[in-house]
């Protein structure tokens, strides 16, 4: 039976199943942090006689998409015991979650796939990539030291440091297309559950915080940059001076989160720096009408009307033809009962990629992923081209 659960005994079973499925071992402290997190999320299980056999969590997030804040369900901890696999349990869990998300008008959902083909069956498609950057120590030493200002290493338990880092994130990374509007529970979970993460804040000569770094020291081999945020060039230089000061202790500096080419531009010689792009998280639009009405189009003095067909085998409310009336950068969206007035048609996966900025509408049409029967070329230029970035994993 599919249930949404909140009681401690179910949360403990969820942790037990997740640990088994992903072969994880937690200390008592990290186990309690995990359970505390699950008190803040929506926990769905398939249970038989009180025993959880399959599970899924839906994390109630908000995200910034084209400078608009939308509701997003982060799907995680998808797991089934081996003896219960092949029963359709995961499909039933997704059906229940999608219905709940439809009811509360959540616009989008993200997840981290173990298999992209598996999650495409539920309407998800790759949207986010991450770039792995590796910088040898001898290259890191090229950084010209910024001697003014200061760096302060801090602990997450320091309330002032917390507020400073949250404010800097809000001013910088949160504004990027697709990124999380981080709730307090998520900050606490991320920085307490992932043991070994360290924090540093950069201050300028006027004692103003202008950047922060979340990093880790991996043995004697790697200095890991988990997250870097800066509001000024000085903040960038000060943080990189701090990173470079470790070049005598670590042979390589690694990041999967540097998306800003200005960082690489600090190095006089970049030949030995390697950068590799990996596919990352998937996403799907859950409520097409609500998404479109929250979406920010390019502003134009002329009203545009366009008819889009959406194919969605999982969410029936998305399946059909929608009339979009775009005026002054905003749109109204109405599902209509016709098959004749269609300008562009595609699956929910392809529309998700287009509206979240993974690819342009022109590219999707050229690849025959979205089909056009229209000469409304003005709609092709209605989108703001913002590459999606995500600085979290769940």
CORVENGI-V893513 format. One record per backbone hydrogen bond with DSSP energy under -1.0 kcal/mol. NH is the residue of the N-H (numbers start at 1). CO is the residue of the C=O. If there is no record, write none. Layout:
NH	CO
NH	CO
This chain:
3	45
5	43
11	7
12	8
13	9
14	10
15	11
16	12
17	13
18	14
19	15
20	16
21	17
22	18
24	19
31	27
32	28
33	29
34	30
35	31
36	32
37	33
38	34
40	37
42	58
44	56
45	3
46	54
47	1
48	51
51	48
53	46
54	46
55	79
56	44
57	76
58	42
59	74
61	59
61	72
63	70
64	179
65	68
68	65
70	63
72	61
73	108
74	59
75	110
76	57
79	55
81	53
84	81
85	82
92	88
93	89
94	90
95	91
96	92
97	93
98	94
99	95
100	96
101	97
102	98
103	99
104	100
106	101
108	71
109	284
110	73
111	282
119	115
120	116
122	119
123	120
124	119
125	283
127	281
128	281
130	278
132	276
133	255
134	274
135	253
137	251
140	136
141	137
142	139
143	140
150	203
152	201
154	199
158	155
162	158
163	159
164	160
165	161
166	162
167	163
168	164
169	165
170	166
171	167
172	168
174	169
175	172
176	173
178	64
179	176
181	62
187	183
188	184
189	185
190	186
191	187
192	188
193	189
194	190
195	193
197	194
198	215
200	213
201	152
202	211
203	150
204	208
207	204
210	202
212	229
213	200
214	227
215	198
216	224
218	222
219	217
221	218
222	218
223	252
224	216
225	254
226	214
227	214
229	212
231	210
236	232
237	233
238	234
239	235
240	236
241	237
242	238
243	239
244	240
245	241
246	243
247	244
249	246
250	246
252	221
253	135
254	223
255	133
263	260
265	261
266	263
267	264
273	270
274	134
276	132
278	130
280	128
282	111
283	125
284	109
286	107
287	107
291	287
292	288
293	289
294	290
295	291
297	329
298	382
304	326
306	324
308	322
309	344
310	320
311	346
318	315
320	310
322	308
323	334
324	306
325	332
326	304
327	330
328	300
330	327
332	325
334	323
336	321
338	336
342	340
343	307
344	307
345	371
346	309
348	311
351	347
352	348
353	349
354	350
355	351
356	352
358	353
359	353
364	360
365	361
366	362
367	363
368	365
369	364
370	364
371	345
373	343
377	375
379	376
382	379
386	384
389	177
